[in-house]
Amino acid sequence: NDNDISMLNKLLAKKNYPKFSINFVYDEKEYKIFKHNIKIKSSAKFMSRFSALANLLEENFEILGCSKNDDFATVRQNYLSLANIYHPDRHSNKSIAIQEEYAKKFKNIQSAYEGLKPYFKNQENFVMVG
């Protein structure tokens, strides 16, 4: 949040403290982008827009075992784990009923992930333009 960014700015600006010295090495351009992204993501416009979308996509998050607040990396990791478990090729030696059940779960997992990718892409574009 803005308070954390302010404290971080003060910490990075001050090099000497009463009993020790600190030398921070950081990429100023990357830090500027980081601060910009934090500011955009904590804005009321971003929050209202994407919390409404997240509510519409809540079922997709649940299918992937994720929360609406999870980032794309977490969603992707959960998707890959679940897709690996339920992939039809892994269950070809099981009964037809189990194969069909897992194939259905696999399709739901894929559909949920494909439904969430544009949501995160839209967030990314919003931050870059904002």
C-alpha positions as CSV (number, residue, x, y, z in Angstrom):
1,N,0.0,0.0,0.0
2,D,1.0,3.7,-0.1
3,N,2.3,3.6,3.5
4,D,4.6,0.6,2.7
5,I,5.9,2.4,-0.4
6,S,6.5,5.6,1.6
7,M,8.5,3.6,4.2
8,L,10.5,1.8,1.5
9,N,11.3,5.1,-0.2
10,K,12.6,6.5,3.1
11,L,14.7,3.3,3.8
12,L,16.2,3.4,0.3
13,A,17.0,7.1,0.6
14,K,18.7,6.9,4.0
15,K,22.1,5.2,3.9
16,N,23.5,5.8,7.4
17,Y,21.9,4.8,10.6
18,P,23.2,5.5,14.1
19,K,25.0,2.1,14.5
20,F,25.3,0.7,11.0
21,S,25.3,1.5,7.3
22,I,23.3,-0.1,4.6
23,N,24.1,-0.1,0.9
24,F,21.0,-1.0,-1.2
25,V,21.6,-2.2,-4.7
26,Y,18.4,-2.0,-6.8
27,D,17.3,-1.2,-10.3
28,E,15.7,2.3,-10.1
29,K,13.7,1.7,-13.3
30,E,12.3,-1.6,-11.9
31,Y,11.6,0.0,-8.6
32,K,9.7,2.9,-10.3
33,I,7.6,0.3,-12.3
34,F,7.0,-1.7,-9.1
35,K,5.7,1.5,-7.3
36,H,3.5,2.4,-10.3
37,N,2.0,-1.1,-10.4
38,I,1.3,-1.1,-6.7
39,K,-0.4,2.3,-6.9
40,I,-2.6,1.2,-9.8
41,K,-3.5,-2.2,-8.2
42,S,-4.5,-0.4,-5.0
43,S,-6.6,2.2,-6.8
44,A,-10.4,2.3,-6.3
45,K,-10.9,2.0,-10.0
46,F,-8.8,-1.2,-10.3
47,M,-10.4,-2.7,-7.2
48,S,-14.0,-2.1,-8.2
49,R,-13.4,-3.3,-11.8
50,F,-11.5,-6.5,-11.0
51,S,-13.4,-7.5,-7.9
52,A,-16.6,-7.4,-9.9
53,L,-15.0,-9.6,-12.6
54,A,-13.5,-11.9,-10.0
55,N,-17.0,-12.5,-8.5
56,L,-18.3,-13.5,-12.0
57,L,-15.4,-15.9,-12.4
58,E,-15.5,-17.3,-8.8
59,E,-16.5,-20.8,-10.0
60,N,-13.4,-20.9,-12.2
61,F,-11.2,-20.0,-9.3
62,E,-12.8,-22.7,-7.2
63,I,-12.4,-25.4,-9.9
64,L,-8.7,-24.6,-9.8
65,G,-8.5,-24.6,-6.0
66,C,-7.7,-20.9,-5.9
67,S,-8.9,-17.8,-4.2
68,K,-10.1,-14.6,-6.1
69,N,-7.0,-12.9,-4.6
70,D,-4.5,-15.3,-6.0
71,D,-2.1,-14.1,-8.7
72,F,-1.7,-15.6,-12.1
73,A,1.4,-17.6,-11.2
74,T,-0.6,-19.4,-8.4
75,V,-3.6,-20.0,-10.7
76,R,-1.3,-21.4,-13.4
77,Q,0.6,-23.6,-10.9
78,N,-2.7,-25.1,-9.6
79,Y,-3.9,-25.6,-13.2
80,L,-0.8,-27.4,-14.2
81,S,-0.9,-29.7,-11.1
82,L,-4.6,-30.5,-11.6
83,A,-4.2,-31.0,-15.4
84,N,-1.3,-33.4,-14.7
85,I,-3.5,-35.4,-12.2
86,Y,-6.6,-35.6,-14.4
87,H,-5.0,-35.8,-17.9
88,P,-6.8,-38.6,-19.8
89,D,-3.5,-40.2,-21.0
90,R,-2.6,-41.0,-17.3
91,H,-5.8,-43.0,-16.9
92,S,-6.0,-45.1,-20.0
93,N,-5.6,-48.4,-18.0
94,K,-8.5,-47.6,-15.7
95,S,-12.2,-48.5,-16.2
96,I,-14.2,-46.6,-18.8
97,A,-16.3,-44.9,-16.0
98,I,-13.2,-43.5,-14.3
99,Q,-11.8,-42.4,-17.7
100,E,-14.9,-40.6,-18.5
101,E,-15.1,-39.0,-15.0
102,Y,-11.5,-37.8,-15.2
103,A,-11.9,-36.6,-18.8
104,K,-14.9,-34.5,-17.7
105,K,-12.8,-33.0,-14.7
106,F,-9.9,-32.4,-17.1
107,K,-12.2,-30.4,-19.5
108,N,-13.6,-28.4,-16.6
109,I,-10.1,-27.6,-15.4
110,Q,-9.0,-26.5,-18.9
111,S,-12.2,-24.4,-19.3
112,A,-11.7,-22.7,-15.9
113,Y,-8.1,-21.9,-16.7
114,E,-8.9,-20.6,-20.2
115,G,-11.7,-18.5,-18.7
116,L,-9.3,-16.9,-16.2
117,K,-6.4,-16.1,-18.6
118,P,-8.2,-13.1,-20.2
119,Y,-9.1,-11.8,-16.7
120,F,-5.4,-11.7,-15.7
121,K,-4.4,-10.4,-19.2
122,N,-7.0,-7.6,-18.7
123,Q,-5.5,-6.7,-15.3
124,E,-2.0,-6.6,-16.8
125,N,-3.1,-4.3,-19.7
126,F,-5.0,-2.1,-17.2
127,V,-1.8,-1.7,-15.1
128,M,0.4,-1.0,-18.1
129,V,-2.0,1.6,-19.5
130,G,-2.8,3.2,-16.1
